[in-house]
Amino acid sequence: MTDDELLRYSRHILLDELGIEGQERISAGRALMIGAGGLGSPVGLYLGSAGVGQITIVDDDTVDLTNLQRQIAHTTKRIGQPKVDSILSAIAAINPHVQIIALRQRVDSADLLRLVAGSDVVLDCCDNFATRQAVNAACVAHRKPLVSGAAIRFDGQISVYDTRDADSPCYACVFPPHANFEETRCATMGVFAPVVGIIGSMQAAEALKLLARVGRPLAGRLLMLDGRAMEWTELRLPRNATCTVCHSRVPTAK
């Protein structure tokens, strides 16, 4: 680790749980972010500032004026730019030493399998159910930990799905692919700006913990935020032994 890195990451290194070894694991880590909007903005900024070695960001959208109320990685001057290019600029301005791979595309299952295989942790920062399911399936196939967040109106939720642990469910155990979930979008329902910041920051924290191998991850637990009262509810999530996605790929707990 160079003198510049020792200084840049000194507040991490001072933590007994992290130290130089933990920071080195973060700096060697490879994170995959799906989405560069409300959740992806704090995720990308915190992963970049923490020095994650390689961050791959996938998003096919462009920056719009309506995004700026909550998508803090983007600016008025970058309206019309691809979001992946805008967030790349924002991260690079904080930490030029991080390698960022910006992919302006809508990923399919084949893309996800390839991208997930080359990552150490995956962060679902998207806003649609089909993509969430595809990301989860790829993570199950390659046994990669998935940090999943969501926010709408004043409500947010976050969990970690890590099928390396036989007791941990995958996303489809909790939200079955063929369930009739009603999708809501902030374009029609609205979203309280700080909620995406809270959930996105927690996603970044969980990813950094996983990369550094410190603390207790949120695997097997779902945290739900009521932003109106600023109250959290925690649900325990068992693995579904009949899940159509992970039942044949995850070892049975003993």
C-alpha positions in Angstrom: 0.0 0.0 0.0 1.4 3.4 -1.0 1.8 6.4 1.3 -1.0 8.1 -0.6 -3.3 5.1 0.0 -2.3 4.8 3.7 -3.3 8.5 4.1 -6.5 8.2 1.9 -7.8 5.2 3.7 -6.4 6.0 7.2 -9.8 6.3 8.9 -10.6 2.7 7.7 -7.2 1.5 8.7 -7.6 2.9 12.2 -10.6 0.6 12.8 -9.5 -2.5 14.7 -12.0 -4.6 12.6 -10.5 -3.5 9.3 -6.9 -2.4 9.6 -4.5 -2.6 6.7 -5.5 -6.2 5.8 -9.2 -5.3 5.6 -8.5 -2.3 3.5 -6.3 -4.3 1.2 -9.2 -6.8 0.7 -11.5 -3.9 -0.2 -8.9 -2.5 -2.6 -8.6 -6.0 -4.3 -12.4 -6.4 -4.5 -14.5 -6.4 -7.5 -18.1 -5.0 -7.2 -20.9 -5.2 -9.8 -23.6 -2.5 -9.6 -26.8 -2.9 -11.5 -28.3 0.6 -11.7 -26.8 4.1 -11.4 -29.8 6.0 -10.1 -31.2 6.8 -6.7 -29.7 3.7 -5.0 -26.7 3.4 -7.3 -25.6 7.0 -6.6 -24.6 6.5 -2.9 -23.5 3.0 -3.6 -21.1 4.1 -6.3 -19.8 7.1 -4.3 -19.1 5.1 -1.1 -17.6 2.1 -2.9 -15.4 4.5 -4.9 -14.4 6.6 -1.9 -13.6 3.4 0.1 -11.2 2.2 -2.6 -12.9 -0.8 -4.1 -10.5 -1.9 -6.7 -12.9 -2.5 -9.6 -16.5 -1.3 -9.9 -18.5 -2.3 -12.9 -21.6 -0.2 -13.3 -24.5 -1.2 -15.6 -27.3 1.2 -16.6 -28.9 2.1 -19.9 -30.6 5.3 -18.9 -29.6 9.0 -19.3 -29.6 11.7 -16.7 -32.9 13.6 -16.5 -33.9 16.8 -14.6 -36.4 14.8 -12.6 -33.5 12.5 -11.3 -31.6 15.3 -9.6 -34.0 15.4 -6.5 -32.5 12.2 -5.3 -29.8 10.8 -7.6 -26.9 12.6 -5.9 -24.1 11.3 -8.2 -25.5 13.4 -11.1 -25.5 17.1 -11.8 -27.4 19.7 -13.8 -24.5 20.0 -16.2 -24.7 16.3 -17.0 -28.4 16.2 -17.9 -28.6 14.1 -21.1 -25.4 12.2 -20.4 -25.6 8.4 -19.9 -25.9 7.7 -16.2 -22.9 5.4 -16.2 -20.7 8.1 -17.7 -22.0 10.6 -15.2 -21.4 8.4 -12.1 -18.0 7.5 -13.5 -17.1 11.2 -13.5 -18.5 11.6 -9.9 -16.5 8.7 -8.5 -13.3 9.6 -10.4 -13.5 13.1 -8.9 -13.4 11.6 -5.4 -10.9 8.7 -6.1 -9.0 8.6 -9.4 -7.3 5.3 -8.4 -10.5 3.1 -8.7 -11.0 1.2 -11.9 -14.5 1.8 -13.2 -16.1 -0.2 -16.0 -19.1 1.7 -17.3 -21.6 -0.3 -19.4 -24.4 1.5 -21.0 -26.7 -1.3 -21.7 -29.7 -3.3 -20.5 -28.3 -6.7 -19.4 -29.8 -10.0 -20.3 -29.3 -13.3 -18.5 -26.2 -14.2 -20.5 -24.6 -10.8 -19.8 -25.4 -11.2 -16.1 -23.9 -14.7 -15.9 -20.6 -13.3 -17.3 -20.5 -10.1 -15.2 -21.5 -11.9 -12.0 -18.8 -14.5 -12.5 -16.1 -11.9 -12.6 -17.3 -10.1 -9.4 -16.9 -10.6 -5.7 -20.1 -8.9 -4.6 -23.2 -7.8 -6.6 -25.4 -4.8 -5.7 -28.9 -4.7 -7.0 -29.7 -1.0 -7.4 -32.3 -1.4 -10.2 -36.0 -0.6 -10.1 -37.8 -3.5 -11.8 -38.7 -7.0 -10.7 -37.6 -8.9 -13.8 -34.1 -7.6 -13.6 -33.9 -8.3 -9.9 -34.9 -11.9 -10.6 -32.3 -12.2 -13.4 -29.6 -10.8 -11.1 -30.5 -13.2 -8.3 -30.4 -16.2 -10.7 -26.9 -15.3 -11.9 -25.7 -14.8 -8.3 -27.1 -18.2 -7.3 -25.5 -19.8 -10.3 -22.1 -18.5 -9.3 -22.6 -18.4 -5.6 -21.9 -14.7 -5.3 -23.4 -12.6 -2.5 -26.1 -10.2 -3.5 -26.9 -6.9 -1.7 -30.4 -6.0 -2.6 -32.1 -2.6 -1.9 -35.4 -1.0 -2.8 -37.1 2.3 -2.1 -40.4 3.9 -3.0 -42.5 6.7 -1.4 -41.3 6.8 2.2 -40.5 3.1 2.4 -37.2 1.2 1.9 -35.9 -2.3 2.4 -32.5 -4.0 2.3 -31.1 -7.5 2.6 -28.2 -9.7 1.7 -28.8 -12.9 -0.2 -25.8 -15.2 0.1 -26.2 -18.8 -0.9 -22.7 -19.7 0.1 -24.4 -20.1 3.4 -26.8 -23.1 3.3 -29.2 -21.3 5.7 -29.4 -18.1 3.7 -32.3 -17.6 1.2 -31.9 -16.3 -2.3 -34.0 -13.3 -3.5 -36.5 -15.7 -5.1 -37.1 -17.6 -1.8 -38.6 -14.4 -0.5 -40.1 -12.9 -3.7 -41.0 -15.8 -6.0 -40.4 -15.1 -9.7 -44.0 -16.0 -10.6 -45.7 -14.1 -7.8 -48.1 -11.4 -8.8 -46.2 -8.4 -7.3 -47.5 -5.0 -8.2 -44.6 -2.9 -9.4 -44.6 0.8 -8.5 -42.3 3.4 -9.9 -41.2 6.7 -8.5 -42.3 8.4 -11.7 -45.9 7.7 -10.7 -45.8 7.2 -6.9 -43.0 9.5 -5.9 -40.0 8.9 -3.5 -38.7 10.8 -0.5 -35.2 11.6 -1.6 -33.3 10.7 1.6 -34.8 7.2 1.7 -32.8 6.2 -1.4 -29.7 7.7 0.3 -30.3 5.7 3.5 -30.9 2.4 1.7 -28.1 2.9 -0.8 -25.6 3.8 1.9 -26.5 0.7 3.8 -26.0 -1.4 0.6 -22.5 0.1 0.3 -21.8 -0.8 3.9 -22.9 -4.4 3.5 -20.8 -4.7 0.3 -17.7 -3.3 2.0 -18.2 -5.7 5.0 -18.5 -8.6 2.7 -15.3 -7.6 0.7 -13.4 -6.9 3.9 -14.8 -10.0 5.6 -15.7 -8.1 8.8 -18.9 -7.9 10.9 -22.2 -9.7 10.5 -23.9 -9.4 7.1 -27.6 -9.0 6.7 -28.0 -12.5 5.2 -31.2 -14.1 6.4 -32.6 -10.8 7.6 -34.8 -8.2 5.8 -34.7 -4.7 7.2 -37.7 -2.5 6.2 -37.8 1.2 6.8 -40.8 3.4 7.4 -39.4 6.8 6.7 -42.5 8.6 7.9 -41.9 7.5 11.5 -38.2 6.6 10.9 -38.8 3.1 12.3 -37.1 -0.1 11.2 -38.7 -3.6 11.2 -36.6 -6.7 10.9 -37.9 -10.0 9.4 -36.0 -13.3 9.6 -35.8 -14.9 6.2 -35.5 -18.7 6.1 -34.4 -20.5 2.9 -37.3 -22.0 0.9 -36.4 -25.7 0.4 -38.7 -25.7 -2.7 -37.4 -22.5 -4.3 -37.3 -22.9 -8.1 -34.1 -20.9 -8.3 -31.8 -22.1 -5.6 -33.1 -25.5 -4.2 -30.9 -27.6 -6.5 -27.8 -25.4 -6.2 -27.5 -24.7 -2.5 -26.3 -27.4 -0.1 -28.8 -28.4 2.5 -28.1 -27.1 6.0 -27.0 -29.7 8.5 
